[in-house]
């Protein structure tokens, strides 16, 4: 009996020891698991949150509210929707007398970029700054192929947006959209970049030859954008302009989760051309292309499903001169990989006629790098400067706009040149020569023909015109109007 009792005691003690060891091991494992758990997820457990206050304070003063006046004959036909179900963040004019959008100041002396569809058909463009000052804006130029337009107001020392590098934008990074949705001025929303190089087939219109070279490589974001945001700013977290908000994908006309912006680098190319030449100097490769997909790769016997397939090389084009052939697959431009038609068009779209580009292609499994000198749509490698000339019946003369570079040389902030004075013009009688630059009429600054009309509208009696003579001297002339 004593023997059995002794064995029972030993067994009990052994069980207790085993249970204790097991509990200890489990406790150690739990501690080890918790330690591993914390170590594994420490990289995403950041207590800091994005703070957009300073960025918003920096960029909001550079975004303007644009209100246009549209004559019924200049607007869209009633019921027309040229955007294929995509509402572009802009109040369609149709039978309305006015519409609104946004714009971004890009220089201290009053240059403003916006969307072409914001000012399309406008007879008058009014710009309202963030501090509520109002100005009549001059339309310097527009480009339907990128849906961009350049305006200017007569003012100095304005706050302006600093240009960022849209090529460096990454999917997933934070961005801010600033604009005037539903006439709610200076509205800031935040989101992330959802995609790059997105094409929506919004700009190209088969019925309009002006859009045959349309470029669509939008930055897609989930920042809230609504009607009135068009032409506003897309901003990175360091406060730089990386895009111009242009469109939203929606079946209702209001924000539904996706918005699209024109990349700032493409915008910069267009704006610089409009400033210097009055029209966009677009370099063309001269190929008819389509994205390589699985079906095309099987049909054409392509080894990889990547790149842009050259269906046809146009005659006398830059591509033909470079040695590109039908059936080639373009895989890079200037050493940068391109995998879609949108990416290719964006990279080439930032070039001008006469620029050289290195085109990487695959031909029958072999990689080749070919140098192409881009040409204009007229097949030339030279640049073309547009002359903007308008007539004034009251003064019987023709005026032309003055490029920014020439105004800087003349040390004037505004002005419009008299190109040709008619024989019966009161200007001729006053002795005003061809080439005279009018800077003011009756002490009112003038920059456009509209300014001239407003200064002389219903005017009777003496008129004082000031400006710069062709020899560079200052000129003062007076004459009378009946």
C-alpha positions in Angstrom: 0.0 0.0 0.0 2.8 2.3 0.9 4.5 1.5 -2.4 1.4 2.4 -4.4 0.9 5.6 -2.5 4.6 6.6 -3.1 4.2 6.0 -6.9 1.0 8.1 -6.9 2.8 11.0 -5.2 5.7 10.8 -7.6 3.3 10.7 -10.6 1.4 13.7 -9.3 4.5 15.7 -8.7 5.7 14.8 -12.3 2.4 15.9 -13.7 2.5 19.2 -11.9 6.1 19.8 -13.1 5.1 19.0 -16.7 2.1 21.4 -16.5 4.3 24.1 -15.1 7.0 23.6 -17.8 4.3 23.7 -20.5 2.8 26.9 -19.1 6.3 28.5 -19.0 7.1 27.4 -22.6 3.7 28.8 -23.8 4.4 32.0 -22.0 7.8 32.3 -23.6 6.3 31.6 -27.0 3.6 34.2 -26.5 6.2 36.7 -25.6 8.3 35.7 -28.6 5.3 35.9 -31.0 4.3 39.4 -29.7 7.9 40.5 -30.2 8.0 39.2 -33.7 4.5 40.7 -34.4 5.7 44.2 -33.3 8.9 43.9 -35.2 7.2 42.8 -38.4 4.7 45.7 -38.5 6.8 48.5 -37.0 7.5 49.9 -40.5 3.8 50.8 -41.1 2.9 51.8 -37.5 3.7 55.5 -37.9 1.9 57.9 -35.6 2.4 60.8 -38.0 -0.3 61.7 -40.6 -0.1 63.8 -43.8 -0.4 67.5 -42.9 -1.5 69.6 -45.9 -1.9 72.9 -44.0 1.3 74.5 -45.2 0.9 73.2 -48.8 -2.7 74.5 -48.9 -1.6 77.9 -47.6 1.1 78.1 -50.2 -0.9 77.0 -53.3 -4.4 78.4 -52.7 -3.4 82.1 -53.6 -2.1 80.9 -57.0 -5.4 79.3 -58.1 -8.0 81.6 -59.7 -11.7 81.5 -60.4 -12.5 82.0 -64.1 -15.9 83.2 -65.3 -16.6 83.4 -69.0 -19.3 85.2 -71.0 -20.5 83.1 -74.0 -22.6 84.3 -76.9 -25.3 81.7 -77.8 -23.9 81.3 -81.3 -20.5 80.6 -79.9 -21.5 77.9 -77.4 -22.2 74.2 -77.9 -25.4 73.2 -79.6 -28.1 72.5 -77.2 -28.0 68.9 -75.8 -24.6 68.3 -77.4 -22.1 66.3 -75.3 -18.7 66.1 -77.1 -17.1 64.3 -74.2 -18.7 60.9 -74.6 -20.3 60.6 -71.2 -17.3 62.0 -69.3 -18.1 65.2 -67.5 -15.0 67.4 -67.6 -15.4 69.4 -64.4 -16.9 72.3 -66.3 -20.4 73.7 -66.6 -21.4 73.1 -70.3 -22.4 76.4 -71.9 -25.2 75.2 -74.2 -27.8 78.1 -74.0 -26.2 79.7 -71.0 -24.7 83.2 -70.9 -21.9 82.4 -68.6 -19.8 79.5 -67.3 -17.0 79.0 -64.8 -13.8 77.0 -64.1 -10.4 77.4 -62.6 -6.9 78.5 -63.5 -3.4 78.5 -62.1 -1.1 81.6 -62.0 2.3 80.5 -63.4 4.2 83.8 -63.3 4.4 86.9 -61.2 3.4 89.1 -64.2 0.0 87.5 -64.8 0.2 84.5 -67.0 -2.5 81.9 -66.2 -2.9 78.4 -67.5 -6.4 76.7 -67.7 -8.2 74.2 -69.9 -9.2 75.1 -73.4 -12.8 73.8 -72.7 -13.1 76.3 -69.9 -12.7 79.3 -72.2 -14.1 77.7 -75.4 -16.4 80.1 -77.2 -16.0 82.9 -74.6 -16.5 86.5 -75.7 -15.2 87.7 -72.4 -13.0 86.1 -69.7 -13.0 87.4 -66.2 -10.4 86.2 -63.6 -11.1 86.5 -59.9 -8.1 86.1 -57.6 -8.1 84.4 -54.2 -8.1 87.8 -52.6 -11.3 88.8 -54.6 -9.6 91.2 -57.1 -11.1 90.9 -60.5 -9.5 91.3 -64.0 -10.4 91.0 -67.6 -8.1 88.4 -69.1 -6.5 88.2 -72.5 -6.5 84.9 -74.3 -2.9 84.5 -75.6 -3.3 81.0 -77.2 -4.9 77.6 -76.9 -4.2 74.1 -77.9 -7.1 71.7 -78.5 -4.8 68.7 -78.8 -3.9 68.9 -75.1 -7.0 70.9 -73.9 -4.9 73.8 -72.6 -5.2 77.5 -72.9 -2.9 80.4 -71.8 -4.4 83.7 -70.4 -2.9 86.9 -69.1 -4.0 89.6 -66.8 -2.3 93.0 -66.4 -0.8 92.8 -62.9 2.5 92.5 -61.2 4.0 90.7 -58.2 1.4 88.0 -58.2 1.8 84.7 -56.2 2.4 81.9 -58.6 2.8 78.1 -58.6 6.2 76.5 -58.7 6.5 73.9 -61.5 7.2 70.3 -60.4 8.5 67.4 -62.4 5.5 65.3 -63.4 7.8 62.5 -64.7 8.8 61.8 -61.1 5.2 61.4 -59.9 4.7 57.9 -58.4 1.5 55.9 -58.1 0.4 55.9 -54.4 1.8 59.3 -53.5 -0.3 62.0 -51.9 -1.6 64.9 -53.9 -3.9 67.9 -53.5 -6.5 69.2 -55.9 -7.3 73.0 -55.7 -10.1 74.7 -57.6 -13.5 76.2 -57.6 -16.1 73.4 -57.7 -19.8 74.5 -57.9 -18.5 78.1 -57.5 -17.1 77.2 -54.1 -13.9 79.2 -54.4 -10.5 78.1 -53.1 -11.5 74.5 -52.4 -8.8 72.0 -51.4 -9.2 68.2 -51.6 -6.7 65.4 -51.1 -6.1 61.9 -52.5 -3.4 59.7 -54.0 -2.2 59.1 -57.5 -4.1 56.1 -58.8 -2.4 55.7 -62.2 -0.3 57.4 -64.8 -0.5 57.7 -68.6 -4.2 57.2 -68.6 -6.1 57.7 -71.9 -9.8 58.4 -72.0 -10.3 59.3 -75.6 -11.8 62.6 -74.6 -9.9 65.1 -76.6 -9.7 63.5 -80.0 -12.8 64.2 -82.2 -13.0 62.5 -85.6 -15.1 65.4 -86.8 -12.5 68.0 -85.9 -9.1 68.0 -87.7 -7.7 70.2 -85.0 -7.7 67.3 -82.6 -6.1 64.7 -84.8 -2.8 64.9 -82.8 -4.5 64.8 -79.4 -2.3 63.7 -76.5 -3.9 61.9 -73.6 -1.6 60.7 -70.8 -3.5 61.8 -67.7 -2.5 61.5 -64.1 -5.3 59.7 -62.4 -6.1 60.5 -58.8 -8.9 59.9 -56.3 -8.8 63.5 -55.1 -12.4 64.9 -55.2 -12.9 67.0 -58.4 -16.3 68.4 -59.5 -17.7 70.8 -62.0 -15.7 74.0 -61.8 -12.4 72.3 -60.9 -11.3 72.2 -64.5 -8.1 74.2 -65.0 -7.2 74.0 -61.3 -4.0 72.8 -59.8 -2.9 69.2 -58.9 -0.2 69.7 -56.2 2.4 67.4 -54.7 3.1 67.4 -51.0 6.1 69.6 -51.4 3.8 72.3 -52.8 4.8 72.0 -56.5 2.4 72.0 -59.5 2.4 68.5 -61.1 -0.8 68.7 -63.2 -3.8 70.7 -64.4 -7.1 69.1 -63.3 -9.2 68.4 -66.4 -11.7 65.6 -66.2 -13.7 63.2 -64.1 -15.1 59.8 -65.0 -18.7 59.9 -64.0 -22.2 58.9 -65.2 -23.9 61.6 -63.1 -21.7 64.6 -63.9 -20.3 64.7 -60.3 -17.3 63.2 -58.7 -17.5 59.3 -58.6 -14.0 58.4 -57.3 -11.7 59.2 -60.3 -10.3 62.5 -61.6 -7.7 63.2 -64.3 -5.0 65.8 -64.7 -2.7 66.9 -67.6 0.9 66.3 -66.5 2.8 69.5 -65.7 5.7 68.7 -68.0 3.4 68.5 -71.0 1.6 71.7 -69.9 5.0 73.5 -69.6 5.9 72.6 -73.2 2.6 73.9 -74.5 2.6 77.1 -72.5 6.2 78.0 -73.5 5.3 77.5 -77.1 2.2 79.7 -76.8 4.3 82.4 -75.1 7.1 82.3 -77.7 5.4 81.4 -81.0 1.7 81.9 -80.5 1.0 78.2 -81.4 2.3 74.8 -80.2 5.4 73.6 -82.0 4.6 69.9 -82.1 7.2 67.4 -83.2 5.8 64.2 -84.9 7.4 60.8 -85.4 5.0 60.0 -88.2 3.8 56.4 -87.4 0.4 54.7 -87.0 0.6 52.7 -83.8 -1.3 50.4 -81.5 -0.6 48.8 -78.1 0.8 45.3 -78.1 -1.5 42.9 -76.5 -1.7 39.1 -76.3 -3.8 38.8 -79.5 -1.6 41.1 -81.5 1.6 39.3 -80.3 0.2 35.9 -81.4 -0.9 37.3 -84.8 2.4 39.1 -85.6 4.6 36.5 -84.0 6.0 38.8 -81.4 8.1 37.3 -78.6 7.0 39.6 -75.8 3.7 41.2 -75.0 5.1 44.7 -74.5 5.7 48.0 -76.4 3.9 49.8 -79.2 3.4 48.1 -82.5 4.1 50.2 -85.6 1.3 49.3 -88.0 2.4 51.8 -90.6 5.2 54.3 -91.2 4.0 57.5 -92.9 5.8 58.6 -96.1 8.4 61.4 -95.8 8.1 61.2 -92.0 10.8 61.4 -89.3 10.3 57.6 -88.6 10.9 56.7 -92.3 14.0 58.8 -92.4 15.3 57.1 -89.2 14.8 53.7 -90.7 11.8 52.6 -88.7 9.7 50.0 -90.6 6.2 48.6 -90.5 6.0 45.8 -87.9 8.7 47.2 -85.6 7.8 47.5 -81.9 8.8 50.7 -80.1 10.0 50.0 -76.6 11.7 53.2 -75.5 12.2 56.9 -76.2 15.5 58.5 -75.2 16.3 55.4 -73.1 13.0 55.6 -71.1 10.7 52.6 -71.4 7.3 53.1 -73.1 4.7 50.4 -73.0 1.5 52.2 -74.2 0.6 54.6 -77.0 -0.3 57.2 -74.4 3.2 57.1 -72.9 4.8 57.3 -76.4 2.6 60.3 -77.4 3.4 62.1 -74.1 7.1 61.8 -74.5 7.2 62.8 -78.1 4.6 65.5 -77.5 7.1 67.3 -75.2 9.4 67.7 -78.2 9.5 70.2 -81.1 10.2 69.9 -84.8 13.9 69.6 -85.3 14.5 67.8 -82.0 16.3 64.5 -82.2 15.0 61.5 -80.2 16.5 58.0 -79.8 13.9 55.4 -80.6 14.4 51.9 -79.1 12.7 49.2 -81.2 12.5 45.5 -81.4 12.7 44.0 -84.9 12.5 40.2 -85.4 13.8 39.7 -81.9 16.7 42.1 -82.2 16.9 45.4 -80.3 17.9 48.5 -82.3 18.4 52.2 -81.3 17.5 54.6 -84.2 17.9 58.4 -84.1 14.9 60.3 -85.5 14.7 64.1 -86.2 11.1 65.0 -85.5 9.1 67.0 -88.1 6.0 69.3 -88.0 2.7 68.3 -89.4 3.7 70.1 -92.6 6.8 67.8 -92.8 9.3 70.4 -91.8 12.0 70.5 -89.1 11.7 74.3 -88.6 9.6 76.2 -86.1 6.6 78.4 -87.2 5.6 81.6 -85.5 1.9 82.5 -85.6 1.0 86.1 -86.2 -2.1 87.3 -84.3 -3.6 90.2 -86.2 -6.9 91.9 -85.6 -8.7 94.9 -87.1 -10.4 97.9 -85.5 -13.0 99.6 -87.6 -13.2 102.8 -85.5 -9.5 103.5 -86.0 -9.3 101.9 -89.4 -6.1 100.0 -88.6 -4.7 96.5 -87.8 -3.2 95.5 -84.5 -1.0 92.6 -83.6 0.0 91.1 -80.2 3.5 91.4 -78.9 5.5 88.4 -77.6 6.6 88.4 -73.9 10.3 88.5 -74.9 9.8 91.6 -77.0 7.9 93.3 -74.2 10.8 92.6 -71.9 13.2 94.2 -74.3 11.0 97.3 -74.6 10.7 97.3 -70.8 6.9 97.4 -70.9 4.5 95.1 -69.1 1.7 95.6 -71.6 1.0 96.9 -75.2 -0.3 96.1 -78.6 1.4 97.0 -81.9 -0.2 98.9 -84.8 0.6 96.7 -87.8 -1.1 98.8 -90.5 -2.8 102.2 -90.5 -5.5 102.8 -93.0 -5.5 105.8 -95.3 -8.6 107.3 -93.6 -7.6 106.4 -90.1 -7.5 109.2 -87.5 -4.2 107.7 -86.4 -2.7 108.5 -89.8 -3.8 112.1 -89.5 -2.3 112.3 -86.0 1.0 111.1 -87.5 1.1 107.7 -85.7 3.4 105.3 -87.7 3.0 101.7 -88.5 4.8 99.6 -85.9 3.9 102.0 -83.0 3.3 100.1 -79.8 0.2 101.4 -77.9 0.6 101.0 -74.1 -2.3 103.3 -73.0 -5.3 105.2 -74.2 -6.3 108.1 -72.1 -4.1 106.8 -69.3 -5.8 103.4 -69.4 -3.4 100.5 -70.0 -4.1 98.4 -73.1 -2.9 94.8 -73.9 -5.5 93.6 -76.3 -7.8 94.8 -79.1 -10.6 94.4 -76.5 -8.9 97.0 -74.3 -8.7 99.3 -77.3 -12.5 98.8 -78.0 -13.4 99.4 -74.4 -11.3 102.6 -74.3 -12.9 104.1 -77.4 -16.5 102.7 -77.0 -19.0 105.6 -77.3 -16.0 108.0 -77.0 -16.4 111.5 -78.4 -13.8 114.2 -78.3 -10.1 114.1 -77.8 -8.1 110.9 -77.4 -4.5 110.6 -76.0 -2.5 107.6 -77.1 0.9 106.8 -75.4 3.4 104.2 -76.4 6.7 103.3 -78.0 7.8 104.5 -81.5 9.4 102.0 -83.9 12.8 103.6 -83.1 12.3 102.8 -79.4 11.5 106.4 -78.3 8.4 107.2 -76.3 5.5 108.6 -78.3 2.5 110.8 -77.4 -0.2 111.5 -79.9 -3.6 113.2 -79.7 -6.6 113.2 -82.1 -10.3 113.6 -82.0 -13.3 111.3 -82.5 -16.7 112.5 -83.6 
